[in-house]
């Protein structure tokens, strides 16, 4: 039986841009947790540390799509290096400000400007799309990317914490900057796989987030990401309540394993079900699998619950990226994908913050209720968008049909 993942890497240059892209996207989760750990170590103020780290994450969620919009207009090669330089210099300023005990406002300013860090996950997906647009291999490539996302969000934060606690407080974000610079410097010169700049028309000047399909998809991912953020907070809080704080790492790993495995399996399938219907099924599964959180009574049952919660996460994200590829003009594809990743990042941050507030106010078990609420909101959003997405994907398929060519033989 042929291996679909081996097939996607048969194209020249795929291994190179994937490796460079992995190195360049690892800094995003590393930087958030690195800032958090660095400032908590230096100041002992977890509130300040969380606020500055959150400023960076929110800034990137808002600035990232604008960077990608410029990339769509001028190309990856002309935009990634300047954007990376701005982010790297700003992170350097943040590290120096923390080291020299500069005024607090400087920390926030540098964290805000550091949000110019480009969304490398979207850049890599754009290259896969250019290679395999309209073929089954594209679904496999998106599945592979979802697993890579899971990997970076497992390894990145843990590595940053280890560096900042074992070496010196600034080590985590400092190494993240190094990875960012090296990864982008290796990624940009790979011109053979860089997507060509698509022609823009006068009507294509606005941001794709103004499109209802794109906005609803981003909101769906935001609510789904809030479940992941709740898992992060609740895994730590519940493990501490059980007197097994170290077991929180097991909970995080199990969630990622469930999502990663399902993503790999999903990518190997050749499903004929329309993407909007797959999205509705995936989000329904995501919402339903938050219910077992109510029955959690120990680390073992929590691990089982988060495993099944993770099972629907990667396939849902893969389907959303597939829909974006269908409904967003080629000239704005990178921006569209970046809005999806931005929605996910905002959701993770909001879910973590909301569940933390609920735990502080009402106790640990009440925090699981946040997952149920956001899961319900995700399902309602998917239901609301189903007819629109079905009509839009059908319309785009009709428009694209005349240009489809069938290889000889």
N, C-alpha and C positions, 0 to 999 in steps of 0.2 A: 504494500500500500504506500503510495507516494506521500512524503512528508510535506504538507503545504508550507510550513515555515522554512524548510530548506529551499523550496521553490522561489519564495520571494527574494531570497538572498542570492539567487543565481544571476540577477541583473548586475552589471558592472557598477561599482561604486557604492552599492548598498551597505556593505559591511563597514566601509570607511566612514560614511556620513552618520551611520547609526552609532558607531563607537564614539566619534567626536561629539555627536549630539547628546549621548549619555553623559559624557564628562561635563558638558556645558549646562545640562539641565539639573544635575545633582545639586548645584549651589542654591537653588530656590528653597527646598526644604531645609538644607543645611544653614542657610542664612537666617531664616526665621528662628530656628531653635538656637543657633549660635548667638544671635543678639540677645535672646531671652536668657540664655545661660550666662553669657558674658556680663550683662548688667546685673543680674541677680548675684553673681559672684562678687562683683566689684562694689555694688551699693547695698546689697541685702534688701533691696526694695522690689518685691515681685510685681507690685502694681505698676511701677515705672517700667520695669523690664518688659512686662506684657504689653504695655501701651506703646512702647517704641517698636517692639517686634510687630505688633498689630498694624502700626502705621506703615511699616515697610510692606507687609503683605497686602494691605488695602491699597496702597499706592501702586503696587505692581498690578493689582487686579484692574485698576482704572487706567494706568498709563500703558500697560502691556498691549491692549487692543489698539491703542493709537500708534504705538511703535509698529505693530503688525500691519496697520493700515498704510503706513509709509512704506513698509517692506513690499506690500502688494503694488504700490505705485512705482517704486524705484528699484526693487530687487533686494534680495538678501545681502549680496555682496557689498552694496553701497550703504546699507543702513545698520547692519549688525555691529560692525566695529565701533562706530561713533556712539551708539546706544550703550554698548558694553563698556566703553571707556568712561562715559558719564556715571554709570552705575558703580564701576570699580573705584573711581576717584571719590565718589560720595561715601562708599563703604569705608574707604581709607580714612576719610574725614571723621566718620562715626567712631572708628576704632581709636583714633587719636583723641577725639573729644572725651571718650570714655576713660582713656588712660590718664589724661591730664585733668580729669575732673572739671571739664568745661561746663558752662551753664546748661541747664536741662534743655532749653529751647533748641540748642545746637544739635542735640541728639535727634530731636524730632525732625529738624530741617534736613539733616543728612539722610535719615531714614526715609523721608519723603522722596528726596531726589534719587535715592538708590533704587526706587521703583522703576527706573528706566531699564532695568535688567530685562532683556528680551525673553519672550516666551519660547524657549527652544523646543519644547514639546510640539508647539504648533509649526515651527520651522521644519522639523523632521517630518511631521505628518504631511506638510505641503509637498515635500519631495516624494514621499510615497504616493501621494495622490497624482502627481505628475507622471510617475512611472506606470501606475496601474489603474488609472481612471477608467471606469466602465467595465472592469474585469473582477472576477471573484477574488483575485489576489489582494485587492484593496481591502476587503473585509479582514483578511488574514493579517495584513500589515497593521490595520487599526487595532486588531486584537493584540498583536505583539506589542504595540505601543502602550496599550492599557496595562499590560504586565510590567513594562519598563517603568511606567508611572508608579505602580505599586512598589516596585523595587527601590526606586529613588526615595519614596516616602517612608520606607522601612530603614534603609541604610543611612540616608542623609541625616535625619535628626539624631539618631543614635551616635553616628560618627562625630557630629558637631559637639554633642554633650561630652563624649569621651575626650575629645581634644581639649575642650575648654576647662574641663575639670582635672585632667591628668597633667597637662602641660602648663598653660597659662590662660587666663580668661579670654583673651582675644584670639586664641588659636583657632577656634571653630570658624568664625566668620572670615578670618584671614586665609585659611586654607580654602574656604569656599570661593573667595575672590580669585585665588590662584587657579582653581579648577575652571572657573568661568572664563578667565582670560585664555587659558590654554585650550579649552574646548572650542571656544569661538574662533581662535586663531587656526585651529585645525579644521574647523567646519567650513569657514568662508572660502578658502582657496579651492574647494571641491566644486568647480564650475560645471563639470559634466552632468551632475544631478541637480543643479540649481534650477528651480522652476523659472521659466522665462516670464518677463513682465507682460501681463495681459493688457490689451488696449482698454482704456477707460473712455466712457462716453460722458456727455454732459449730465445725463440723468443718474450717473453712478457716483455722484460726488458725496452723498451723505453716508453716514456710518450704517453698517448692516444691522446694528442693534435696533435701529428704528423699524426694522421689518418685524412684523408680528411673529412669524415662525421662528426667527432667530431669538427674539426676546423670550418667547415661551420655552424654547429649548434651554436657554441659559437659566431661566428660573427653575425649570425641572432639575437641572444639574445642581443648582444652588441648594434646593431642598434636599436632594440626594446627598450632597456634600455635607449638609448639616447633620445627617445621620452619622456620617463618618466622624465628624467633629464631636458629636455626642459620645460616640464609642471611645474616642480618645480620653475625654474627661471622665466618663463613667468607669472606664476600665481602671483608671488610676484611683478614683475615689472609692470605688467598690472594693478594689483589692486592699486599699489601706484600711477600710472599715473591717475587712475580714482578717486584718493582721498579716496580710501577705502582699505588701506593697510591691515587692520584687516580681510578683506574678503578673503584674500589669503588662509587662513585656510579652508574656505568653498570649494575653488577650489581643494585643495589637497585632502580633504575628499571625494568629489564627484568622483574624479578619482579613488580613492581606493575602493569606494563603487561599482562603475561600474565594476571594475576588480574582486572584491571579490564575488559579486553576480553572475557574469557570471561563475566564477570558481566553485561555489557551484552547479549551475545548470548543468554545463558541467560534473561534477563528478557524477551526478545522472543519466546521460544518458548511455545507452549501445549502442554505435555507432558501426556499422560494416564497416565504411569507413576506408580504409588504412591510417595509421598514416602519411606517406609523403603527401598524398592528404589533410588531415586535416591541416597539417602544412601550405601548400600552401594557403589554404582557409583562415586560421587564419592570416597569414602575409599579404595577400591581403586586408583583412578587416582592419588590423592595418594601412596599408599604406593609404587606402581610407579615413579612419576616421581622418586623419590629414588635409584633405581639408577644413572641416568646420572652422578650425582656421582662415582661410582667411576672414571669414565673421563675426568674433567676433567684437561686438561693445559695450559690457558691461559685467559686472560680470555674469549676468544671462546667456547670450549667451555663454560666456566662460565656465561656469559650465556645460551647456548642451553639448558643444563640447568635453570637457575632459571626461564627463561620457561615451560617445560613444567611445572615444578613448580608455578608460580603458576596455570596454566590451570585446575587442578581446585580451587583454594582458594576462590575467590569462589562458584562454584556450590554447593560443599559447605556453606558458611556460609549461603547463601540457603535451601537445603533444610532445614538445621537450624532456622533461624528459622521456616520454614513449619511444621515439626513442632511446635515450641514453641507456635505459635498454635493448633494443633489439640489438644494434650494438656494444656495449662495452662488452668485456669479463667480466665475473662475478668477476674475480680476480682484475679488475681495475674499478669497478663500482663507488666506492666512489670518485675516482679521476675524472672520467668522469663527474659526477654530479657537482663536485666542479668547474670544468672548466666552466660549464654552469652558475653557480652562479657568478663566477669571471667575465665572459663576461658581465653579467647583471650589476654588480657593476661598471665595467670600463665604460660601456655605459652610465649609469646614471651620472657618474662624467664628462665624456666628453660632454654629452649633456648639462649639467648645465653650464659647462665652455664655450662651444662654443656659446650657446645662450646668455650668459652674455656678451661675447665679441661683438657679433653682435648688441645687444641692445645698448651698449656703443658707438659703431661706427655709427650705422645707425638708431637708434630709436627703440622703443618698438615693433611696429608692424612687423618690419623686423625680429625680433627674432623668430616669428612663422614660418618663412621660414626654420629654422633649422629642425623643426619637419617634414616638407614635404621632405626635402633632405634625412634625415636619414630613413624616412619611405620608400622612393623610394629605397634606398640602401638595406634595409631589404628585400624588395620584389625581387630585382634583385638577392640577395644572395639565397633566397628561390627558385627562378626559376632555378638558376645555380645548386643548390644541389638536385633538385627534382629527376632527373633520377638516380643519384648516391644513394640517400637514398632509393628510391624504390627498386633498385637492391639489396642493402645491407640488407634491412629488409627482403626481400624475401629469400635471401641466408641464413640469420640467422634462419628464420622460417623453412627452409628445413633441416638445420643442427639439429635444436632442436626437430623436429617432432618425430624422433624415440624414444626419451627419455620421451615423454609425457605419463603420466599414467592417466587412468580414474578411479576415485574412484568407488568402488562397490556400486551398488544400485542407 
